[in-house]
Amino acid sequence: MRDRPLRFGIAGSVFVAVCCFTPFLPIALGAVGLSGLLGYVYRDAVLLPVLGVFLAVTGYALWRRNRST
């Protein structure tokens, strides 16, 4: 339970990084029939701030973990 924010931050960071640096998002959206949404939304404008949030959560969890030991 104590490492839950750390796991959440790392998993989210990896997922968003995969979406940013590979064409994973268009493939995933195309698989469910929503690839038409990519023409309206510039994905980097959304994914890069989300990556920053996940990295901040990971940093906070690591800081809190090191402070308690």
C-alpha positions in Angstrom: 0.0 0.0 0.0 2.9 2.3 0.7 4.3 2.0 -2.8 1.0 2.6 -4.6 1.7 6.2 -5.8 5.2 5.0 -7.0 3.7 2.2 -9.0 1.0 4.5 -10.4 3.5 7.2 -11.3 5.9 4.7 -13.0 3.2 2.9 -14.9 1.6 6.1 -16.1 4.9 7.6 -17.1 5.8 4.5 -19.2 2.4 4.4 -20.8 2.4 8.1 -21.8 6.1 7.9 -23.0 5.1 4.9 -25.2 2.2 7.0 -26.6 4.5 10.0 -27.2 7.5 8.3 -28.8 5.8 5.6 -30.9 2.6 5.5 -33.0 0.9 3.5 -30.2 -2.0 5.9 -29.7 -3.2 6.0 -33.4 -3.0 2.2 -33.5 -4.9 1.8 -30.2 -7.5 4.3 -31.2 -7.8 2.7 -34.7 -8.4 -0.7 -33.1 -11.5 0.6 -31.3 -12.7 2.7 -34.2 -11.8 6.2 -32.7 -8.8 7.1 -34.9 -10.9 9.9 -36.5 -10.4 11.8 -33.2 -6.7 12.3 -33.9 -7.4 14.8 -36.6 -9.1 17.1 -34.2 -6.7 16.8 -31.2 -3.0 17.4 -31.4 -1.9 14.5 -29.2 1.4 16.0 -28.1 -0.4 19.0 -26.6 -2.2 16.6 -24.3 0.4 13.8 -23.8 3.4 16.0 -22.8 1.7 17.7 -19.8 0.3 14.4 -18.7 3.8 12.9 -18.8 4.9 15.8 -16.6 2.2 15.0 -14.1 3.1 11.4 -13.9 6.8 12.2 -13.5 5.9 14.6 -10.7 3.9 11.9 -9.0 6.8 9.5 -9.4 9.2 12.1 -8.0 7.0 12.8 -5.0 6.6 9.1 -4.2 10.3 8.6 -4.4 11.0 11.7 -2.2 8.4 10.5 0.4 9.9 7.0 0.4 13.4 8.2 0.9 12.3 10.6 3.6 10.6 7.9 5.7 13.7 5.7 5.8 
